[in-house]
Amino acid sequence: MDNYLLKTITCPICNNKLNYDSNLKELICNIDFLAYPVKNGIPILIDTKARKILTDHKE
């Protein structure tokens, strides 16, 4: 994943910074608990394509 792209790309829902998981090839939003896939180096920032991340966080 390109470092410049990582610095400029944000979550389409909350505009929070995304973190890249190189093992899973996903961009992670820690606010919305979503993982956006990266296919052939292209981030797919469509909320219906994102996967929910399970957390231990309880409200």
C-alpha positions as CSV (number, residue, x, y, z in Angstrom):
1,M,0.0,0.0,0.0
2,D,1.3,3.4,-1.0
3,N,2.3,5.6,2.1
4,Y,1.0,8.8,0.4
5,L,-2.3,7.1,-0.2
6,L,-2.5,5.9,3.4
7,K,-1.9,9.4,4.7
8,T,-4.7,10.9,2.6
9,I,-7.4,8.2,2.5
10,T,-10.1,8.2,5.2
11,C,-13.1,6.2,6.1
12,P,-16.1,7.1,3.9
13,I,-18.5,7.0,6.9
14,C,-16.7,8.9,9.6
15,N,-13.7,10.5,7.8
16,N,-11.3,8.8,10.4
17,K,-7.8,7.8,9.4
18,L,-7.6,4.2,8.1
19,N,-4.9,1.7,9.1
20,Y,-3.6,-0.9,6.6
21,D,-3.4,-4.6,7.6
22,S,-0.9,-6.1,5.2
23,N,-1.7,-9.7,6.3
24,L,-5.4,-9.4,5.5
25,K,-5.0,-6.7,2.8
26,E,-7.6,-4.5,4.4
27,L,-8.0,-0.9,5.5
28,I,-9.2,-0.8,9.1
29,C,-11.5,1.9,10.6
30,N,-11.1,1.7,14.4
31,I,-14.0,4.1,15.0
32,D,-16.7,2.2,13.0
33,F,-15.1,-1.2,13.4
34,L,-15.1,-1.9,9.7
35,A,-12.5,-3.4,7.4
36,Y,-12.4,-2.3,3.8
37,P,-10.8,-4.8,1.3
38,V,-7.9,-3.9,-1.0
39,K,-8.1,-5.7,-4.3
40,N,-5.1,-5.6,-6.7
41,G,-3.8,-2.6,-4.7
42,I,-7.0,-0.6,-5.1
43,P,-9.0,0.2,-1.9
44,I,-12.7,-0.7,-2.1
45,L,-14.2,2.0,0.1
46,I,-17.8,1.0,-0.3
47,D,-19.7,0.5,3.0
48,T,-21.6,-2.5,1.6
49,K,-18.2,-4.2,0.8
50,A,-16.8,-3.6,4.2
51,R,-16.6,-6.3,6.8
52,K,-17.6,-5.7,10.5
53,I,-14.7,-6.2,12.9
54,L,-15.6,-8.1,16.1
55,T,-14.2,-6.4,19.2
56,D,-14.2,-7.0,23.0
57,H,-15.5,-3.5,23.4
58,K,-18.7,-3.4,25.5
59,E,-20.9,-0.3,25.9
